[in-house]
Structures are given as C-alpha cells and as structure tokens.
Amino acid sequence: MLGGDSDIARATVEQLARDGQLDLVVLAVRAPDRVAVPDLGEHTAVEVLEWDALDVDGHEAFAAKVVAMTGGVDLLLCAVGSLGHHAGVSMEPAEVDRMLRTNTSGPAAAVAAFAPRMAERGTGRIVVLSSVAGVRPRRSNYVYGASKSGLDAFARGLADAVTDRGVDVLVVRPGFVRSSMTRGLDPAPFATDPLTVATAITARLARPGGGVLWVPKVLGPLFGVLVVLPTRWWRRIAGNR
Ligand SMILES: NC(=O)c1ccc[n+]([C@@H]2O[C@H](COP(=O)([O-])OP(=O)(O)OC[C@H]3O[C@@H](n4cnc5c(N)ncnc54)[C@H](OP(=O)(O)O)[C@@H]3O)[C@@H](O)[C@H]2O)c1
C-alpha cells in the first residue's frame, strides 16, 4: 500500500483481510513511528516501511525491497494523495509544484517501479486512487484536479501496456469521501465514506480484469454529461465547491 495510512486504503485491506485474501500487507508510509499498525487478524502479517512519494530516486530500490520481502506483489494499492487547502488561484508556485509531485509524478514513478516487476512475474493487480476531480477541472481545486487527471491518464495507459502481461490496472474515481483528507470540508453531493469505497474496490477485485471504477456508480453517467456541458453552465454548477 503506497500511502499506507490512507483511510480508503486501510478500509480496503481490512475488508480483503477479513475475506482471508491477504498473507502479508506492506504499509509504505512517510512516518512509520506515527502509524497505528492495524490488526488484520492472525492470517495477515503487517509490515510498515518508510517511503515518501517525493523520493523518486528511491522508488526502484523500494520496489526491489518489497518484492524481495514478499516474493512478489499480488496487489499494489496506490492511495497517496494531498488535497492541500482546496484552492487553486491562491496557491504559491511551490505549492502547485509540490501537489503535482505528490499526486502525479511521485506515485506514477513509484507504480512504474513496481509494474515491470509484476509484469515479469506475469500476474498482479494494480489499484490506483484517482478522483472525479480530475475528470473536469473547476475553479476551487483545479490544481488537485489536474494532478489526479495526470495520474488517471498514466494509470489507464499503463493498463493498456501491461494487460497482455498478466497485470490488470483498476483506476478508482471516487467523489467526495469523508476521510482525513476532507476533514472540515462541506461534503459534496453523492459523498461517501472510506468503507463504501473499500467495498466497491473489493467487489471489483473479486472479478478479474481492470478498468475504471466510479464510486458511487452514479458519478460515471453523471460526469459523462458534466464533462460535455458548456463552460458557462459548468461554472455555475461547480460554483466554489
Ligand atoms: N477523500 C476524498 O474525498 C477522495 C476523493 C477522491 C479520491 N481520493 C484519493 O484517494 C486516495 C486516498 O485518500 P484518503 O481519502 O484515504 O485520504 P488520506 O487518509 O488523507 O490518505 C492520503 C495518504 O497519502 C499520504 N501521503 C501524502 N503525501 C505523501 C507522500 N509524499 N509520501 C507518502 N505518502 C503520502 C498521507 O500520509 P501522511 O499521513 O503522511 O500525510 C495519507 O496517508 C488519495 O489518492 C486521494 O487523492 C480521495
């Protein structure tokens, strides 16, 4: 789990462990000392490793270490993310840069370190947490939206590149989720919680293949319309949300 302390990722591994599907979980986190190690039951061991999405030079060595520890990664869950202060125009250039590196280039580079190792083994699932925010940018959080849009495109292209090598990529596009990331913000329409996202992910993982998973499902057809809406209307609907 890249971003091993994420509420959504934790809820997901808790469900997978409860279903008896996990032998070993590796939590990749920035500050291992600050992380409460989850009890996933007697059949699932948990290891916590220090890892920073921004340390791109370290991603190859980190992936090699995890593969050596596990004997091969069956499931890579990428849940790193930073929402910042939910604003765009007031962000300093350095903040914009940091958000793009945290949400796009950092995780993409990390996934790129794992994917060939999984492809070489000829099996595996990669789950990448994207967001509806990346589907159509809006005034209040276009930096975050842009960063998720980049990661989303990366993951979908990667899916095409590795599908013939036994690796499936699932791109998850939740709407607003009540998690640590959104604490203090007013929930958007169709808001869910980490458990709902985790349930959707585990249900999808129970079937083979990859693709795009909207949570809740209604966001798929809804954004099918919103994405082609004239700019004037979109700005009115999105407001400052
Ligand atoms: N919550 C939502 O409304 C929502 C909606 C759509 C998509 N998503 C996406 O879902 C994923 C999980 O989010 P969440 O809701 O579970 O929020 P969360 O609990 O805040 O999880 C985000 C995780 O990313 C980690 N992280 C941030 N920067 C990092 C870095 N440089 N290196 C390593 N780890 C880093 C954080 O670790 P620290 O504890 O060290 O900060 C945190 O554990 C994210 O990719 C997010 O963008 C969330």
The ligand as a MOL file (V3000), in Angstrom:
LIG
                    3D

  0  0  0     0  0            999 V3000
M  V30 BEGIN CTAB
M  V30 COUNTS 48 52 0 0 0
M  V30 BEGIN ATOM
M  V30 1 N -11.1180 11.8050 0.3730 0
M  V30 2 C -11.6450 12.0930 -0.8090 0
M  V30 3 O -12.6400 12.8430 -0.9060 0
M  V30 4 C -11.0690 11.4930 -2.0510 0
M  V30 5 C -11.8310 11.5480 -3.2370 0
M  V30 6 C -11.3180 11.0250 -4.3990 0
M  V30 7 C -10.0600 10.4550 -4.3960 0
M  V30 8 N -9.3200 10.4250 -3.2400 0 CHG=1
M  V30 9 C -7.9810 9.8350 -3.3180 0
M  V30 10 O -7.9460 8.6550 -2.5380 0
M  V30 11 C -6.6280 8.4610 -2.0200 0
M  V30 12 C -6.7040 8.1980 -0.5220 0
M  V30 13 O -7.2400 9.3380 0.1220 0
M  V30 14 P -7.9430 9.2810 1.5600 0
M  V30 15 O -9.2720 9.8760 1.3940 0
M  V30 16 O -7.7980 7.9190 2.1360 0 CHG=-1
M  V30 17 O -7.0910 10.3500 2.3420 0
M  V30 18 P -5.9410 10.1960 3.4570 0
M  V30 19 O -6.4240 9.3260 4.5610 0
M  V30 20 O -5.5210 11.5790 3.7620 0
M  V30 21 O -4.7880 9.4070 2.6690 0
M  V30 22 C -3.8000 10.0400 1.9040 0
M  V30 23 C -2.4790 9.4270 2.2810 0
M  V30 24 O -1.4440 9.9300 1.4090 0
M  V30 25 C -0.2760 10.0210 2.1990 0
M  V30 26 N 0.7290 10.9070 1.6280 0
M  V30 27 C 0.6080 12.2240 1.3210 0
M  V30 28 N 1.7660 12.6920 0.8270 0
M  V30 29 C 2.6400 11.6320 0.8310 0
M  V30 30 C 3.9820 11.4690 0.4430 0
M  V30 31 N 4.6980 12.4930 -0.0630 0
M  V30 32 N 4.5550 10.2620 0.5760 0
M  V30 33 C 3.8670 9.2200 1.0920 0
M  V30 34 N 2.5810 9.2980 1.4880 0
M  V30 35 C 1.9800 10.4980 1.3500 0
M  V30 36 C -0.7590 10.5500 3.5350 0
M  V30 37 O 0.2150 10.2620 4.5000 0
M  V30 38 P 0.5170 11.2120 5.7680 0
M  V30 39 O -0.3410 10.6040 6.8590 0
M  V30 40 O 1.9830 11.0370 5.9890 0
M  V30 41 O 0.1200 12.6090 5.4030 0
M  V30 42 C -2.0660 9.7690 3.7230 0
M  V30 43 O -1.8630 8.5840 4.4320 0
M  V30 44 C -5.8360 9.7050 -2.4040 0
M  V30 45 O -5.0910 9.4240 -3.5710 0
M  V30 46 C -6.9070 10.7200 -2.7300 0
M  V30 47 O -6.4450 11.7040 -3.6360 0
M  V30 48 C -9.8140 10.9040 -2.0610 0
M  V30 END ATOM
M  V30 BEGIN BOND
M  V30 1 1 1 2
M  V30 2 2 2 3
M  V30 3 1 2 4
M  V30 4 1 4 5
M  V30 5 2 4 48
M  V30 6 2 5 6
M  V30 7 1 6 7
M  V30 8 2 7 8
M  V30 9 1 8 9
M  V30 10 1 8 48
M  V30 11 1 9 10
M  V30 12 1 9 46
M  V30 13 1 10 11
M  V30 14 1 11 12
M  V30 15 1 11 44
M  V30 16 1 12 13
M  V30 17 1 13 14
M  V30 18 2 14 15
M  V30 19 1 14 16
M  V30 20 1 14 17
M  V30 21 1 17 18
M  V30 22 2 18 19
M  V30 23 1 18 20
M  V30 24 1 18 21
M  V30 25 1 21 22
M  V30 26 1 22 23
M  V30 27 1 23 24
M  V30 28 1 23 42
M  V30 29 1 24 25
M  V30 30 1 25 26
M  V30 31 1 25 36
M  V30 32 1 26 27
M  V30 33 1 26 35
M  V30 34 2 27 28
M  V30 35 1 28 29
M  V30 36 1 29 30
M  V30 37 2 29 35
M  V30 38 1 30 31
M  V30 39 2 30 32
M  V30 40 1 32 33
M  V30 41 2 33 34
M  V30 42 1 34 35
M  V30 43 1 36 37
M  V30 44 1 36 42
M  V30 45 1 37 38
M  V30 46 2 38 39
M  V30 47 1 38 40
M  V30 48 1 38 41
M  V30 49 1 42 43
M  V30 50 1 44 45
M  V30 51 1 44 46
M  V30 52 1 46 47
M  V30 END BOND
M  V30 END CTAB
M  END
